[in-house]
Amino acid sequence: MRLSARNIIKGSITQINKGAVNTEVILDLPGGEKLVSVITNTSAESLELKVGKQAYAIIKASNVMIGVD
């Protein structure tokens, strides 16, 4: 797999929450952090995601927003 994205993080799927249209996928990352991604149900099924399976978070964004109170 070759990608143009520079931020590729390997983790382990710890939770999958399927909704009516989208699926929330939670990855445990090295160091104990968690990463949450929301993908379509079709994509989740196509990738055959299962708890315990290794997966990659691939992040490519032109903007990163930061907010404060």
N, C-alpha and C positions, 0 to 999 in steps of 0.2 A: 504494500500500500504506500503510495507516494502522494503527499498532499501539499498544497501551498500554505496551509495554516501553520503557524509557528508554535502554537500552544496546544500540545497533545499530551494529555495526562492519562496514564493507565490507572485503573482502579478496579474494584470488585463491586458488583451489583449487590446491594443489601436490601433494597426495597423497590417494589414496582406497584404503582397505584394507577389502575386503569380507570379512566373516566368515560364519558359518553363519546368524546371525540379524540381526546389526547390522553397520553400516558405519562405520568411523572416517574422518572427513574432516578434513584439515589445511589451514588457511588461512594464507597469508602476509598479514600486516597491514602497513599503512603504518608505517614506522619499523623494520621488520625483525623484529618479534615474530611468533611463530606461535601459533595457537589451534587446539585439537583438540576436535572434537565427535564424539559417538557417536550415530548415529541408526539407525532401523530400515532394513533393506534395502529395504522397500517405499517408505519415504520417499525414500531416495536414488534409487531408480529413477523415482519419480514426479517428482522435481525435475530429472531428467536431468542429474545432476552429472557433470562431466568435468574432468580436470586442465586448468588454464588458464582455466576459466570464472570469472567474478566471482560472488561470493555474499556474503550477509550473515550474520554471527553475531548472533543476537538473544538477549539474555540477560535473563531475568526470574526472579529468585529471591527468596524471602523470607528466606533465610539465606545467609551467606557464612562458611564455616568456615576457621579458621586454626589450624595446628598447629606445634609446635616439639618438638625432642628434649630 
